[in-house]
Amino acid sequence: MRKKNIYLEAKVKGNYEHIADIEKDLFISFWDLMETVNHSYEVDNNEYIDIIDELVDLGNATVGDYYITLDNQNVDNLELLNEAKKEFLK
């Protein structure tokens, strides 16, 4: 099965229209993104931390049937991911 592409970038910040598959292009939180890609909330926190680290360090991560790309490593996207990571590390 072909993996669906999803881009983590707010349309209002860059006029991106990449997420036609999901009909959504603005994620207000890391959880909003995970819910959109149907990722289970019952996995170990370390798995979420790994996803965040891959997005921040590599700019992309594979989650289930989705290939998530950090379309723009701007401050807002990095802050969103780092805030989510802090929640897991508490």
Secondary structure as GFF3:
##gff-version 3
##sequence-region A 1 90
A	DSSP	beta_strand	4	7	.	.	.	ID=ss1
A	DSSP	alpha_helix	11	14	.	.	.	ID=ss2
A	DSSP	alpha_helix	30	36	.	.	.	ID=ss3
A	DSSP	alpha_helix	45	58	.	.	.	ID=ss4
A	DSSP	beta_strand	60	63	.	.	.	ID=ss5
A	DSSP	beta_strand	66	69	.	.	.	ID=ss6
A	DSSP	alpha_helix	75	89	.	.	.	ID=ss7
###
